[in-house]
Each structure stands twice: as C-alpha cells, then as structure tokens.
Amino acid sequence: MQVGVFSKAPNPHFLETIKQYPHQVQEINGQKRYLIGPYANREQADAQIAPITEHIGKPVHVEIK
C-alpha cells in the first residue's frame, strides 16, 4: 500500500512511524514512493488499512506484479 510520495524528505514523524511496518521505498523520476508491505494477497492488505490510516494516513492500494 502506498502511504506517501515525496520529492523532498518527509517529516521525521512519518519516517519513524513507517518503520513500524514492513515497508519499501522506490525512487521514480526524482520522487520517493513509500510502500507498506508486501502482503500475500489483497485481503491481508485490507486487514491493515485501519491501523495504517490511524498511524500514518489513508493508504492507496498498489499492486506490483
């Protein structure tokens, strides 16, 4: 799930909070895309939406194949 895209460094609170989740950072066209996961399936990802929304912000589903 994508939780942020930044052209500059995100705030320290965001960086600390995202460390609580399995995550990865992708750099695309000079921007960093912050993704939580991967999850085995969409149902597992959906189960994490509430806590992620509470701690970080509303995530967006991103399927990487």
Phi and psi in degrees as a GROMACS rama.xvg file:
@    title "Ramachandran Plot"
@    xaxis  label "Phi"
@    yaxis  label "Psi"
@TYPE xy
-82.9172  130.458  GLN-2
-118.945  -3.86844  VAL-3
-178.534  151.311  GLY-4
-134.598  127.6  VAL-5
-135.807  139.717  PHE-6
-92.3159  -20.194  SER-7
-121.317  174.333  LYS-8
-63.5954  131.951  ALA-9
-69.5143  167.22  PRO-10
-67.622  154.615  ASN-11
-58.0493  -34.8536  PRO-12
-62.1039  -44.7261  HIS-13
-59.0525  -46.9155  PHE-14
-62.3351  -39.8346  LEU-15
-68.096  -41.6191  GLU-16
-67.0439  -41.6312  THR-17
-66.7424  -23.8391  ILE-18
-62.8471  -18.1944  LYS-19
-74.3912  -11.045  GLN-20
-121.288  152.838  TYR-21
-65.3065  127.671  PRO-22
-148.051  168.917  HIS-23
-145.117  157.915  GLN-24
-122.838  128.328  VAL-25
-114.893  134.733  GLN-26
-102.366  122.116  GLU-27
-135.109  119.713  ILE-28
51.8187  42.9999  ASN-29
80.1184  2.4267  GLY-30
-114.34  148.672  GLN-31
-103.876  126.672  LYS-32
-105.881  122.885  ARG-33
-99.1009  121.487  TYR-34
-121.432  136.817  LEU-35
-101.349  134.914  ILE-36
130.037  -162.622  GLY-37
-82.0151  161.263  PRO-38
-118.092  151.117  TYR-39
-65.3818  -31.3643  ALA-40
-155.484  171.458  ASN-41
-64.4511  -34.1097  ARG-42
-61.9626  -42.1172  GLU-43
-64.6068  -40.1525  GLN-44
-64.6641  -43.9122  ALA-45
-59.0256  -35.3665  ASP-46
-65.2896  -18.8802  ALA-47
-97.872  -3.22287  GLN-48
-60.2994  -45.9651  ILE-49
-60.4676  -52.3425  ALA-50
-65.5891  -35.0304  PRO-51
-65.9677  -43.0207  ILE-52
-61.3115  -40.2353  THR-53
-66.8502  -40.3906  GLU-54
-90.7328  -32.2407  HIS-55
-121.349  -50.6522  ILE-56
151.253  173.217  GLY-57
-67.405  116.602  LYS-58
-80.8695  164.125  PRO-59
-121.603  131.345  VAL-60
-66.508  131.077  HIS-61
-131.542  118.357  VAL-62
-98.0824  121.172  GLU-63
-111.024  121.145  ILE-64
